[in-house]
Amino acid sequence: MTTPAAAEPGPPLSAWERRRLRGIERGLQTSRARQRRLLLCAGLDAAALALLAAGVFLALPWLFAACVVGNLAVCAHLDNGCRTTRGGNPWPR
């Protein structure tokens, strides 16, 4: 029985490849702050959907409130994606 090609070790990684993989790994780790931010985003999303439903079925001012909360939710989601690690850009050149 022969060993599959995927099991054969390749050449060792260069320094920039190790840094890049370490940056990706750090980004995948969950922390308390990241969990709180996820909870905040989920709460804002739920509030925006509830206010949107109330605005459609009950009264127009609820629809305006849904737009405001929806914009806050979008800002929270976008702010989460554009943060870099404390060491700077996680993608070295």
SEVEXVO-315655 format. One record per residue: residue number from 1; residue in one letter; chain; x, y, z of N, C-alpha, C in turn. Coordinates in steps of 0.02 Angstrom, whole numbers, padded with zeros to 5 digits. Last residue first. Layout:
+-----+-----+-------+--------+--------+--------+--------+--------+--------+--------+--------+--------+
:   n : res : chain :    n_u :    n_v :    n_w :   ca_u :   ca_v :   ca_w :    c_u :    c_v :    c_w :
+-----+-----+-------+--------+--------+--------+--------+--------+--------+--------+--------+--------+
: NUM :   a :     A :      X :      Y :      Z :      X :      Y :      Z :      X :      Y :      Z :
...
+-----+-----+-------+--------+--------+--------+--------+--------+--------+--------+--------+--------+
This chain:
+-----+-----+-------+--------+--------+--------+--------+--------+--------+--------+--------+--------+
:   n : res : chain :    n_u :    n_v :    n_w :   ca_u :   ca_v :   ca_w :    c_u :    c_v :    c_w :
+-----+-----+-------+--------+--------+--------+--------+--------+--------+--------+--------+--------+
:  93 :   r :     A :  00134 :  02096 :  00171 :  00149 :  02095 :  00100 :  00210 :  02054 :  00086 :
:  92 :   p :     A :  00021 :  02021 :  00291 :  00084 :  02055 :  00272 :  00095 :  02049 :  00197 :
:  91 :   w :     A : -00123 :  02038 :  00359 : -00101 :  02012 :  00294 : -00037 :  02047 :  00272 :
:  90 :   p :     A : -00162 :  02104 :  00472 : -00148 :  02033 :  00478 : -00123 :  02001 :  00414 :
:  89 :   n :     A : -00094 :  02260 :  00516 : -00127 :  02223 :  00463 : -00111 :  02148 :  00468 :
:  88 :   g :     A : -00068 :  02266 :  00692 : -00075 :  02299 :  00627 : -00112 :  02255 :  00579 :
:  87 :   g :     A : -00071 :  02203 :  00812 : -00006 :  02211 :  00781 : -00009 :  02246 :  00714 :
:  86 :   r :     A : -00202 :  02188 :  00843 : -00166 :  02241 :  00878 : -00097 :  02251 :  00848 :
:  85 :   t :     A : -00289 :  02164 :  00685 : -00261 :  02140 :  00748 : -00220 :  02196 :  00780 :
:  84 :   t :     A : -00423 :  02270 :  00628 : -00362 :  02232 :  00618 : -00337 :  02208 :  00686 :
:  83 :   r :     A : -00593 :  02282 :  00574 : -00542 :  02288 :  00627 : -00481 :  02246 :  00610 :
:  82 :   c :     A : -00695 :  02262 :  00486 : -00638 :  02303 :  00463 : -00585 :  02313 :  00517 :
:  81 :   g :     A : -00801 :  02188 :  00540 : -00760 :  02159 :  00487 : -00698 :  02198 :  00468 :
:  80 :   n :     A : -00862 :  02270 :  00634 : -00833 :  02206 :  00656 : -00785 :  02179 :  00603 :
:  79 :   d :     A : -00917 :  02369 :  00558 : -00862 :  02387 :  00603 : -00826 :  02324 :  00626 :
:  78 :   l :     A : -01021 :  02300 :  00496 : -00964 :  02323 :  00456 : -00905 :  02341 :  00499 :
:  77 :   h :     A : -01107 :  02275 :  00605 : -01080 :  02219 :  00566 : -01018 :  02241 :  00526 :
:  76 :   a :     A : -01135 :  02405 :  00647 : -01103 :  02358 :  00694 : -01072 :  02299 :  00656 :
:  75 :   c :     A : -01199 :  02456 :  00533 : -01136 :  02486 :  00556 : -01099 :  02439 :  00604 :
:  74 :   v :     A : -01313 :  02374 :  00534 : -01266 :  02371 :  00478 : -01199 :  02400 :  00498 :
:  73 :   a :     A : -01373 :  02418 :  00654 : -01352 :  02348 :  00646 : -01301 :  02340 :  00590 :
:  72 :   l :     A : -01402 :  02551 :  00623 : -01355 :  02536 :  00678 : -01329 :  02464 :  00672 :
:  71 :   n :     A : -01495 :  02528 :  00521 : -01432 :  02562 :  00506 : -01380 :  02550 :  00560 :
:  70 :   g :     A : -01596 :  02469 :  00598 : -01564 :  02431 :  00544 : -01497 :  02462 :  00524 :
:  69 :   v :     A : -01635 :  02574 :  00678 : -01603 :  02517 :  00710 : -01568 :  02473 :  00657 :
:  68 :   v :     A : -01689 :  02657 :  00575 : -01635 :  02681 :  00619 : -01598 :  02622 :  00650 :
:  67 :   c :     A : -01790 :  02575 :  00521 : -01735 :  02599 :  00478 : -01675 :  02622 :  00520 :
:  66 :   a :     A : -01873 :  02560 :  00631 : -01840 :  02501 :  00603 : -01781 :  02521 :  00559 :
:  65 :   a :     A : -01921 :  02689 :  00645 : -01878 :  02661 :  00698 : -01840 :  02600 :  00673 :
:  64 :   f :     A : -02000 :  02691 :  00529 : -01943 :  02737 :  00535 : -01894 :  02712 :  00588 :
:  63 :   l :     A : -02094 :  02597 :  00567 : -02052 :  02583 :  00509 : -01990 :  02628 :  00509 :
:  62 :   w :     A : -02159 :  02660 :  00670 : -02120 :  02600 :  00686 : -02073 :  02583 :  00628 :
:  61 :   p :     A : -02229 :  02759 :  00600 : -02171 :  02778 :  00642 : -02128 :  02718 :  00662 :
:  60 :   l :     A : -02336 :  02683 :  00534 : -02277 :  02706 :  00497 : -02219 :  02728 :  00542 :
:  59 :   a :     A : -02402 :  02539 :  00618 : -02400 :  02611 :  00605 : -02334 :  02629 :  00572 :
:  58 :   l :     A : -02427 :  02391 :  00589 : -02460 :  02434 :  00639 : -02460 :  02508 :  00619 :
:  57 :   f :     A : -02363 :  02321 :  00484 : -02430 :  02300 :  00504 : -02465 :  02349 :  00552 :
:  56 :   v :     A : -02241 :  02386 :  00461 : -02281 :  02364 :  00404 : -02354 :  02351 :  00426 :
:  55 :   g :     A : -02192 :  02408 :  00590 : -02203 :  02464 :  00544 : -02247 :  02446 :  00485 :
:  54 :   a :     A : -02179 :  02280 :  00640 : -02226 :  02325 :  00672 : -02242 :  02385 :  00626 :
:  53 :   a :     A : -02077 :  02235 :  00554 : -02142 :  02202 :  00553 : -02195 :  02246 :  00584 :
:  52 :   l :     A : -01976 :  02322 :  00596 : -01998 :  02322 :  00527 : -02067 :  02290 :  00520 :
:  51 :   l :     A : -01960 :  02285 :  00729 : -01986 :  02352 :  00714 : -02010 :  02357 :  00642 :
:  50 :   a :     A : -01907 :  02156 :  00708 : -01970 :  02165 :  00745 : -02001 :  02233 :  00730 :
:  49 :   l :     A : -01789 :  02185 :  00637 : -01842 :  02145 :  00605 : -01908 :  02153 :  00641 :
:  48 :   a :     A : -01720 :  02261 :  00734 : -01737 :  02291 :  00669 : -01792 :  02251 :  00634 :
:  47 :   a :     A : -01705 :  02165 :  00835 : -01744 :  02225 :  00848 : -01766 :  02258 :  00782 :
:  46 :   a :     A : -01621 :  02073 :  00770 : -01688 :  02052 :  00792 : -01733 :  02113 :  00805 :
:  45 :   d :     A : -01507 :  02153 :  00749 : -01543 :  02123 :  00692 : -01614 :  02104 :  00711 :
:  44 :   l :     A : -01471 :  02181 :  00881 : -01491 :  02236 :  00837 : -01529 :  02210 :  00776 :
:  43 :   g :     A : -01439 :  02050 :  00922 : -01493 :  02087 :  00955 : -01518 :  02144 :  00912 :
:  42 :   a :     A : -01331 :  02021 :  00839 : -01391 :  01980 :  00834 : -01451 :  02015 :  00867 :
:  41 :   c :     A : -01240 :  02119 :  00883 : -01263 :  02118 :  00814 : -01327 :  02078 :  00806 :
:  40 :   l :     A : -01223 :  02077 :  01018 : -01249 :  02144 :  01002 : -01277 :  02146 :  00931 :
:  39 :   l :     A : -01167 :  01951 :  00998 : -01231 :  01956 :  01032 : -01263 :  02024 :  01018 :
:  38 :   l :     A : -01048 :  01989 :  00937 : -01094 :  01947 :  00900 : -01164 :  01951 :  00932 :
:  37 :   r :     A : -00991 :  02058 :  01043 : -01006 :  02094 :  00982 : -01056 :  02055 :  00940 :
:  36 :   r :     A : -00973 :  01954 :  01134 : -01018 :  02010 :  01151 : -01038 :  02048 :  01089 :
:  35 :   q :     A : -00880 :  01878 :  01063 : -00946 :  01849 :  01078 : -00996 :  01903 :  01096 :
:  34 :   r :     A : -00773 :  01966 :  01062 : -00803 :  01946 :  00998 : -00872 :  01916 :  01008 :
:  33 :   a :     A : -00746 :  01971 :  01198 : -00765 :  02033 :  01163 : -00799 :  02016 :  01097 :
:  32 :   r :     A : -00708 :  01839 :  01223 : -00768 :  01866 :  01255 : -00792 :  01928 :  01219 :
:  31 :   s :     A : -00661 :  01759 :  01068 : -00645 :  01790 :  01132 : -00711 :  01817 :  01161 :
:  30 :   t :     A : -00609 :  01633 :  00957 : -00663 :  01672 :  00987 : -00641 :  01700 :  01054 :
:  29 :   q :     A : -00501 :  01630 :  00816 : -00512 :  01616 :  00887 : -00567 :  01661 :  00914 :
:  28 :   l :     A : -00480 :  01677 :  00690 : -00531 :  01625 :  00698 : -00546 :  01610 :  00772 :
:  27 :   g :     A : -00376 :  01767 :  00699 : -00441 :  01792 :  00680 : -00497 :  01741 :  00690 :
:  26 :   r :     A : -00271 :  01681 :  00727 : -00292 :  01728 :  00778 : -00362 :  01755 :  00763 :
:  25 :   e :     A : -00261 :  01618 :  00601 : -00280 :  01579 :  00660 : -00304 :  01624 :  00716 :
:  24 :   i :     A : -00217 :  01724 :  00522 : -00281 :  01693 :  00507 : -00306 :  01655 :  00568 :
:  23 :   g :     A : -00092 :  01746 :  00583 : -00143 :  01799 :  00582 : -00212 :  01772 :  00568 :
:  22 :   r :     A : -00030 :  01625 :  00554 : -00041 :  01643 :  00624 : -00093 :  01698 :  00629 :
:  21 :   l :     A : -00022 :  01634 :  00415 : -00064 :  01582 :  00445 : -00079 :  01597 :  00518 :
:  20 :   r :     A :  00069 :  01742 :  00407 :  00002 :  01747 :  00377 : -00045 :  01695 :  00407 :
:  19 :   r :     A :  00182 :  01690 :  00469 :  00149 :  01749 :  00496 :  00077 :  01756 :  00471 :
:  18 :   r :     A :  00211 :  01584 :  00379 :  00195 :  01569 :  00449 :  00159 :  01628 :  00482 :
:  17 :   e :     A :  00238 :  01658 :  00263 :  00182 :  01612 :  00263 :  00161 :  01593 :  00334 :
:  16 :   w :     A :  00352 :  01728 :  00302 :  00291 :  01766 :  00288 :  00230 :  01721 :  00285 :
:  15 :   a :     A :  00444 :  01620 :  00318 :  00425 :  01662 :  00375 :  00361 :  01700 :  00362 :
:  14 :   s :     A :  00389 :  01469 :  00232 :  00433 :  01527 :  00241 :  00406 :  01570 :  00298 :
:  13 :   l :     A :  00375 :  01297 :  00278 :  00345 :  01362 :  00263 :  00396 :  01418 :  00273 :
:  12 :   p :     A :  00465 :  01161 :  00200 :  00445 :  01200 :  00258 :  00419 :  01269 :  00237 :
:  11 :   p :     A :  00387 :  01062 :  00069 :  00443 :  01102 :  00095 :  00419 :  01143 :  00155 :
:  10 :   g :     A :  00274 :  00931 :  00127 :  00304 :  00975 :  00076 :  00363 :  01012 :  00105 :
:   9 :   p :     A :  00244 :  00762 :  00166 :  00259 :  00830 :  00188 :  00292 :  00869 :  00131 :
:   8 :   e :     A :  00109 :  00667 :  00105 :  00181 :  00680 :  00101 :  00195 :  00752 :  00123 :
:   7 :   a :     A : -00026 :  00657 :  00099 :  00006 :  00643 :  00164 :  00080 :  00658 :  00163 :
:   6 :   a :     A : -00062 :  00676 : -00032 : -00080 :  00728 :  00016 : -00046 :  00718 :  00084 :
:   5 :   a :     A : -00026 :  00558 : -00096 :  00015 :  00617 : -00106 :  00000 :  00671 : -00055 :
:   4 :   p :     A : -00036 :  00410 :  00008 : -00065 :  00460 : -00037 : -00021 :  00522 : -00041 :
:   3 :   t :     A :  00078 :  00274 :  00008 :  00053 :  00333 :  00044 :  00023 :  00382 : -00006 :
:   2 :   t :     A :  00029 :  00108 : -00043 :  00070 :  00169 : -00048 :  00037 :  00226 : -00011 :
:   1 :   m :     A :  00042 : -00058 :  00000 :  00000 :  00000 :  00000 :  00045 :  00062 :  00000 :
+-----+-----+-------+--------+--------+--------+--------+--------+--------+--------+--------+--------+
